[in-house]
Amino acid sequence: MSDLAKELGAGTLTSEQVGAITHAWLDLSTSQEQFESLSDWVLDSIAPDIGHLAIACRDSVKELEDAFPFLLEGVEDE
């Protein structure tokens, strides 16, 4: 775990919890990138609900980054 993670209270989380948060953040970030790469035509015509998923992913990524700033620095294995 990085020093920043420890300073921000992540030291109270188990390594499994930090790993789960980190993996969820990475998955959501990747999903967000994929949704953003789709054209507006795809979003509007073929799968309009994907736009809602894109917004949900973006918002969840932001919430995780706000709650766990160590994600922006990176998490090292102990």
C-alpha positions as CSV (number, residue, x, y, z in Angstrom):
1,M,0.0,0.0,0.0
2,S,1.3,3.4,-0.9
3,D,2.3,6.0,1.8
4,L,-0.5,8.2,0.5
5,A,-3.0,5.4,1.0
6,K,-1.9,4.9,4.6
7,E,-2.0,8.6,5.3
8,L,-5.6,8.9,4.0
9,G,-6.8,6.1,6.2
10,A,-6.6,3.2,3.9
11,G,-4.4,1.6,6.5
12,T,-7.6,0.7,8.3
13,L,-8.7,-1.3,5.3
14,T,-7.6,-4.9,4.9
15,S,-5.5,-5.6,1.8
16,E,-8.5,-7.6,0.4
17,Q,-10.7,-4.5,0.8
18,V,-8.1,-2.2,-0.9
19,G,-7.8,-4.8,-3.7
20,A,-11.5,-5.0,-4.2
21,I,-11.9,-1.2,-4.3
22,T,-8.9,-0.9,-6.7
23,H,-10.3,-3.7,-9.0
24,A,-13.8,-2.1,-9.0
25,W,-12.3,1.3,-9.9
26,L,-10.2,-0.2,-12.7
27,D,-13.2,-2.1,-14.1
28,L,-15.4,1.0,-14.0
29,S,-12.6,3.1,-15.5
30,T,-12.2,0.7,-18.4
31,S,-15.9,0.5,-18.9
32,Q,-16.2,4.2,-19.0
33,E,-13.4,4.5,-21.6
34,Q,-15.2,1.9,-23.8
35,F,-18.5,3.7,-23.5
36,E,-16.9,7.0,-24.4
37,S,-15.3,5.5,-27.5
38,L,-18.8,4.6,-28.9
39,S,-20.2,7.1,-31.4
40,D,-23.3,9.1,-30.6
41,W,-25.1,7.3,-33.3
42,V,-24.5,4.0,-31.5
43,L,-25.6,5.4,-28.2
44,D,-28.7,7.1,-29.7
45,S,-29.8,4.5,-32.2
46,I,-28.8,1.1,-31.2
47,A,-28.4,1.1,-27.5
48,P,-29.7,4.3,-25.9
49,D,-29.4,2.7,-22.4
50,I,-25.7,2.5,-22.8
51,G,-25.5,6.2,-22.3
52,H,-27.0,5.8,-18.9
53,L,-24.4,3.1,-18.1
54,A,-21.6,5.5,-19.3
55,I,-22.9,8.2,-16.9
56,A,-23.2,5.7,-14.1
57,C,-19.6,4.4,-14.7
58,R,-18.3,8.0,-14.8
59,D,-20.1,9.0,-11.6
60,S,-18.9,5.8,-9.8
61,V,-15.3,6.4,-10.9
62,K,-15.5,9.9,-9.5
63,E,-17.1,8.8,-6.2
64,L,-14.4,6.1,-5.7
65,E,-11.6,8.6,-6.5
66,D,-13.1,11.2,-4.1
67,A,-13.6,8.6,-1.3
68,F,-10.3,6.8,-1.9
69,P,-7.7,9.3,-3.3
70,F,-5.0,6.7,-3.1
71,L,-6.5,5.2,-6.3
72,L,-5.1,8.1,-8.2
73,E,-1.6,7.5,-6.9
74,G,-1.7,3.8,-7.2
75,V,-1.8,0.9,-4.8
76,E,1.3,-1.3,-4.3
77,D,1.2,-4.8,-3.0
78,E,2.5,-5.1,0.5
